[in-house]
Amino acid sequence: MAKALVNKILLFSSVDGPGNRTAIFFQGCNFNCLYCHNPETINRCTGCGLCLDACPAGALSSRNGTIEWDSASCIGCDACLEACPGKSSPKAVSMTVNDVMKTVEKVKPFISGITVSGGECTIQKEFLVELFEAVHKLGLTAYVDTNGYIDFSKEPELTFTMDKAMLDIKSYDEEEHKMLTGMSNAIVLKNAEYLANKQKLYEIRTVIVPGILDNHRNVAEVSRLIAELDADIRYKLIRFRPIGVYGDIKKVGIPSDELMAGLKKIAEENGCRYVTVV
């Protein structure tokens, strides 16, 4: 049975797709976004052991070069993250599909489905296919929150087994996207068209970062794209918040109500039917 490295599971979430959903965050990401609010999910623990002495609760130990985490002893202080040179979490757990499903089954009467996120969940795509098949047997839906860097047109099994995708278009401009994430956006834009044509695209998301991104151009271009593909695709405009971020971007202010309202108006005027600001 396939295994995956899971950072955490939120039993109930109302912001990760339709209805009340269980959100599963996978460890590891192929982007390195400047504004990532959970950067501890980007890298994988290398087992260097620098976090051991930093843990005031003694919740971490080392066995055969692997860091082991005692969840019962952990006090959630995140001192281990501060001590880690890679800012990765030593608390990620290797889980089988059965392990994840035991958690999902406990809350089945209260949820409409699961959403897989990260990090970037599609890095562990073989696991997702097996997980989604198990989820569907319970009559639940399976949504994917993704940065869109795998080519879904070359992953027919994953595309078929997932119900819908929520796709981040972080910047419409190629060079700006590289500055922000370290990667090109060409495949991301290709995926938007492909998934929309397959009726697999539920939502597109753009984070608004004042002074760093060309927010007006991004929203204008992305909203025009949505209107061309399917105006019923939801467009979520997300305020940047300096929560959990590292580096100078902490100094960037939260977008004003006026800015967000103006960007929403642009998207609606371009033909998007469902625009939300969070």
HELIX and SHEET records of a PDB file:
HELIX    1   1 PRO A   39  THR A   41  5                                   3    
HELIX    2   2 ALA A   79  ALA A   83  1                                   5    
HELIX    3   3 VAL A   97  VAL A  107  1                                  11    
HELIX    4   4 LYS A  108  PHE A  110  5                                   3    
HELIX    5   5 CYS A  121  GLN A  124  5                                   4    
HELIX    6   6 LYS A  125  LYS A  137  1                                  13    
HELIX    7   7 PHE A  152  LYS A  154  5                                   3    
HELIX    8   8 PRO A  156  THR A  161  1                                   6    
HELIX    9   9 GLU A  174  THR A  181  1                                   8    
HELIX   10  10 ALA A  186  ASN A  197  1                                  12    
HELIX   11  11 ASN A  215  LEU A  229  1                                  15    
HELIX   12  12 ASP A  248  LYS A  251  5                                   4    
HELIX   13  13 ASP A  257  GLU A  269  1                                  13    
SHEET    1   A 9 VAL A  93  THR A  96  0                                        
SHEET    2   A 9 LYS A   3  SER A  13 -1                                        
SHEET    3   A 9 ARG A  21  PHE A  26 -1                                        
SHEET    4   A 9 GLY A 113  SER A 117  1                                        
SHEET    5   A 9 THR A 141  THR A 146  1                                        
SHEET    6   A 9 LYS A 164  ASP A 168  1                                        
SHEET    7   A 9 LEU A 201  ILE A 208  1                                        
SHEET    8   A 9 ARG A 234  ARG A 239  1                                        
SHEET    9   A 9 VAL A 275  VAL A 277  1                                        
SHEET    1   B 2 LEU A  60  ARG A  63  0                                        
SHEET    2   B 2 THR A  66  TRP A  69 -1                                        
END                                                                             
